[in-house]
């Protein structure tokens, strides 16, 4: 299973001069933490900063920030502005974990990194094209999954007909909400930085069907994702990069041959289901139709297992099953609406 949840952010008409500002705007969306170790150490949302140039481990700047204030962060990144830099901000996020020994929830921390990949950093702009200008990594996928020990304890309490099961079920609900820190960061970044696209996934599984959350500033890009799903299945390529042809060295292989629909899809037993459905729609649909905004909202309202949050002139769509759920049902419903020409 993957080890992280990643948030990928793309912008329209990128200007290197704006990189520092976009980075700081997104960094300001990281929640402030309130946590102290037994030895008295306090954690901050801005812990460390490293800036590299030219993708040769050429570290041009490192700093221990230990701050919640964006002012110092902004001053340091603005010194290194250009088309060949990578910024790496070290941070932390808080979550609730289950302690099986005490049978209680404890507040804990995990690493969070925010990176900016300038187009000139890396070979053939790989990071910028593949992952987006900004990438936030919430380390520890198990932070967002209900632990088996808690599930077993709840099942045993239910079987024993004890009142403990109510307390344990409330714990399950609390742990399931750990992913709110990821979706909250994504929504705050959309509001603060106005990106063109944003996608939440597991370990760089950058694909609409396996996304946990998705945003397009242009509402029409949601039905356009149907073309991407079919193209990535048939020919391969890179999501949101139409100039990366199948024979390009950065292109991912066709999903039809790689069967790469994510580790979580395999864990849920739905990988073959995803492949079969994409194959079916790929055969049936010659070219996607342009759905009206009204129809798109109807599709969103009818997509089971998703939460739709209007943002700016569009919407952020998130799976209701957290890190264990994807947006496949939404896109399959969208496929059906296209196929029935219900526009």
C-alpha positions in Angstrom: 0.0 0.0 0.0 1.1 3.6 -0.6 2.6 5.5 2.2 1.3 9.0 1.7 -1.6 11.1 0.5 -0.4 13.7 -2.1 -2.1 16.9 -3.2 -1.0 18.1 -6.7 -1.6 21.7 -7.9 -1.4 23.0 -11.4 -1.6 26.6 -12.5 -2.4 28.3 -15.8 0.2 30.6 -17.4 2.9 30.0 -14.9 5.3 32.9 -14.3 8.6 32.1 -12.5 8.4 35.5 -10.8 5.1 34.4 -9.1 6.5 31.1 -7.8 7.5 32.4 -4.3 4.1 34.1 -3.8 2.2 30.9 -4.8 4.4 28.8 -2.6 3.8 31.1 0.4 0.0 31.3 -0.3 -0.2 27.5 -0.2 2.0 27.2 2.8 -0.3 29.6 4.7 -3.0 27.0 4.2 -1.2 24.4 6.4 -3.0 24.3 9.7 -1.2 25.6 12.8 -0.4 22.8 15.1 -0.6 22.7 18.9 1.6 19.9 20.1 4.3 19.6 22.7 6.6 16.6 23.2 7.2 15.3 26.8 10.7 16.9 26.6 9.0 20.3 26.1 9.7 20.6 22.4 7.0 22.5 20.5 6.2 21.8 16.9 5.3 24.5 14.3 3.6 24.4 10.9 6.9 25.7 9.4 9.8 23.6 10.7 12.5 23.5 7.9 13.2 25.0 4.5 15.5 23.6 1.8 16.0 25.1 -1.6 17.7 23.2 -4.4 18.7 24.3 -7.9 19.1 22.3 -11.1 18.3 18.9 -9.7 21.9 17.9 -8.9 21.5 18.0 -5.1 22.7 21.6 -5.3 21.3 22.9 -2.0 21.5 26.7 -2.2 19.7 27.4 1.1 18.7 25.6 4.3 17.0 27.0 7.4 15.4 25.9 10.6 12.3 28.0 10.7 10.4 26.7 13.8 7.7 29.3 13.2 4.0 29.6 12.5 4.5 33.0 10.7 4.6 33.1 6.9 6.6 36.4 7.0 10.0 34.8 7.5 9.2 32.0 5.1 8.3 34.5 2.4 11.5 36.6 3.0 13.7 33.5 2.5 12.1 32.0 -0.6 11.9 35.4 -2.4 15.7 35.5 -2.4 15.7 32.5 -4.7 13.3 33.1 -7.6 13.7 31.6 -11.1 12.9 28.8 -13.4 15.3 26.1 -12.0 14.5 25.9 -8.3 12.8 23.4 -6.0 11.5 24.6 -2.6 10.9 22.0 0.1 9.1 23.1 3.2 9.1 20.6 6.2 6.0 20.7 8.3 3.7 18.4 10.4 0.0 17.7 10.6 -2.0 16.5 13.6 -4.3 13.4 13.6 -6.1 11.1 16.0 -4.6 7.6 16.4 -6.0 4.6 18.3 -3.9 3.2 21.2 -5.0 -0.5 21.6 -3.2 -0.7 25.0 -5.3 2.0 26.6 -8.3 1.7 24.3 -8.3 5.4 23.7 -7.6 8.0 21.0 -4.4 10.0 21.2 -3.3 13.1 19.4 -0.3 12.5 17.3 1.9 14.1 14.6 3.1 13.0 11.1 5.4 14.8 8.6 4.0 17.0 6.0 6.1 18.4 3.1 5.2 21.2 0.6 7.3 21.3 -2.5 7.4 23.6 -5.5 8.9 22.3 -8.7 9.9 25.0 -11.2 9.7 23.9 -14.8 13.4 24.1 -15.2 14.1 21.8 -12.3 14.7 18.2 -13.4 15.0 16.4 -16.7 12.5 17.4 -19.4 10.4 19.3 -16.8 9.3 15.9 -15.4 8.3 17.0 -11.9 6.5 20.1 -13.1 4.6 18.2 -15.8 3.9 15.0 -13.9 3.1 16.3 -10.4 2.2 20.0 -10.9 3.9 23.1 -9.7 3.0 22.4 -6.0 2.9 19.1 -4.2 1.9 18.6 -0.6 2.7 15.2 0.9 0.9 14.0 4.0 3.1 11.1 5.1 1.6 8.0 6.7 -1.4 6.7 4.8 -2.5 4.7 7.8 -3.3 8.1 9.5 -6.4 8.2 7.3 -7.5 4.6 7.6 -9.4 3.1 10.5 -7.0 0.7 12.2 -7.9 -3.0 12.2 -7.5 -3.1 16.0 -10.2 -0.5 16.5 -12.5 -2.3 14.1 -12.0 -5.6 15.9 -12.5 -4.0 19.3 -15.8 -2.6 18.0 -17.0 -5.9 16.6 -16.2 -7.7 19.8 -18.1 -5.1 21.8 -21.1 -5.4 19.6 -21.0 -9.2 19.8 -20.7 -9.0 23.6 -23.7 -6.6 23.7 -21.8 -4.2 25.8 -22.3 -0.4 25.8 -18.6 0.1 24.9 -19.5 -0.3 21.2 -21.1 3.2 21.2 -17.8 4.8 22.5 -15.8 2.7 20.0 -18.0 3.7 17.1 -17.5 7.3 18.0 -13.8 6.7 17.9 -14.1 5.2 14.4 -16.0 8.3 13.3 -13.3 10.6 14.7 -10.5 8.6 13.1 -12.3 8.6 9.7 -12.3 12.4 9.9 -8.5 12.6 10.0 -8.6 13.1 6.2 -10.4 16.4 6.8 -6.9 18.0 7.2 -6.1 17.0 3.6 -9.3 18.1 2.1 -9.2 21.3 4.2 -5.7 22.1 2.9 -6.9 21.5 -0.7 -9.9 23.7 -0.4 -7.9 26.5 1.3 -5.3 26.3 -1.4 -8.0 26.6 -4.1 -9.3 29.7 -2.4 -5.9 31.3 -1.7 -3.9 30.5 -4.8 -6.6 30.1 -7.5 -5.1 27.1 -9.3 -6.2 25.7 -12.7 -6.4 22.1 -11.4 -6.0 20.3 -8.1 -6.0 16.5 -7.4 -5.7 14.5 -4.2 -4.4 10.9 -4.6 -2.3 8.2 -3.0 1.5 8.4 -3.7 1.4 10.2 -7.1 -1.4 8.0 -8.6 -2.3 11.0 -10.7 -5.4 9.9 -12.5 -9.1 11.0 -12.3 -10.5 7.6 -11.5 -8.2 6.9 -8.6 -8.3 10.5 -7.2 -9.7 11.0 -3.7 -10.4 14.7 -4.4 -10.5 16.8 -7.6 -10.9 20.4 -8.6 -11.0 22.2 -12.0 -11.4 26.0 -12.2 -13.2 25.5 -15.5 -16.3 23.4 -14.8 -16.1 22.0 -18.3 -12.8 20.2 -17.5 -14.8 17.5 -15.5 -16.4 16.0 -18.7 -13.1 16.6 -20.5 -11.6 14.1 -18.0 -13.5 11.4 -19.8 -11.2 12.0 -22.8 -8.2 11.8 -20.5 -9.4 8.5 -18.9 -9.8 6.9 -22.3 -6.6 8.3 -23.7 -4.6 7.2 -20.7 -6.2 3.8 -21.0 -5.6 3.3 -24.7 -2.4 5.2 -25.5 -0.8 6.3 -22.2 0.7 9.7 -21.6 0.6 12.2 -18.7 -2.6 13.6 -17.2 -3.2 17.2 -18.2 -0.2 17.2 -20.5 -1.6 16.9 -24.1 1.8 17.5 -25.7 3.3 14.4 -24.0 2.7 11.8 -26.8 2.6 8.1 -26.1 6.2 7.6 -27.4 7.5 10.4 -25.2 10.0 9.2 -22.6 8.0 10.9 -19.8 4.7 9.2 -20.9 3.2 6.5 -18.6 2.3 3.3 -20.4 -1.3 2.6 -21.5 -3.4 1.4 -18.5 -4.9 -1.2 -20.8 -1.6 -3.0 -20.7 -0.1 -1.9 -17.4 -3.4 -2.4 -15.5 -2.2 0.4 -13.3 -5.3 1.6 -11.5 -3.8 2.1 -8.1 -2.8 0.0 -5.1 -6.0 0.9 -3.3 -8.2 -0.3 -6.2 -6.4 -3.6 -6.0 -6.8 -3.7 -2.2 -10.6 -3.0 -2.5 -10.8 -5.7 -5.2 -12.0 -3.2 -7.8 -9.0 -3.0 -10.2 -10.6 -5.4 -12.7 -13.9 -3.7 -12.3 -12.3 -0.3 -13.2 -10.5 -1.8 -16.2 -13.6 -3.5 -17.5 -15.7 -0.3 -17.2 -13.1 1.8 -18.9 -12.8 -0.7 -21.7 -16.5 -0.7 -22.2 -16.8 3.1 -22.3 -13.7 3.3 -24.5 -15.4 1.1 -27.1 -18.8 2.9 -26.9 -17.8 6.5 -26.9 -16.1 8.0 -30.0 -15.8 11.5 -28.5 -17.1 13.1 -25.3 -20.0 15.5 -25.6 -19.9 18.9 -23.9 -22.3 18.8 -21.0 -24.1 21.9 -19.9 -23.3 23.3 -16.5 -26.8 22.4 -15.3 -26.3 18.8 -16.3 -22.9 18.7 -14.6 -24.5 19.8 -11.3 -27.2 17.2 -11.7 -24.5 14.5 -12.2 -22.7 15.8 -9.1 -25.9 15.7 -7.1 -26.6 12.1 -8.2 -23.1 10.7 -7.7 -23.2 8.4 -4.6 -20.3 8.4 -2.2 -19.1 11.9 -3.0 -19.2 15.3 -1.3 -19.4 18.4 -3.6 -18.2 21.7 -2.3 -18.8 24.8 -4.5 -15.6 26.8 -4.8 -15.0 29.9 -6.8 -16.9 29.3 -10.1 -16.6 25.6 -9.9 -16.5 22.8 -7.3 -14.2 20.5 -5.3 -15.3 16.9 -5.4 -14.2 14.5 -2.7 -14.8 10.8 -2.0 -16.9 10.1 1.1 -14.7 7.1 1.9 -11.6 9.1 2.6 -8.3 7.6 1.6 -10.0 4.3 0.9 -12.4 5.8 -1.7 -11.9 7.2 -5.2 -14.0 9.2 -7.7 -14.7 6.2 -10.0 -18.5 6.2 -9.4 -18.7 9.9 -10.2 -16.9 9.4 -13.6 -18.8 6.3 -14.5 -22.1 8.2 -13.9 -20.7 11.0 -16.0 -19.9 8.4 -18.7 -23.5 7.2 -18.7 -24.9 10.7 -19.0 -22.7 11.3 -22.0 -23.6 8.0 -23.6 -27.3 8.7 -23.2 -26.8 12.2 -24.5 -28.7 13.6 -21.6 -27.4 17.1 -22.0 
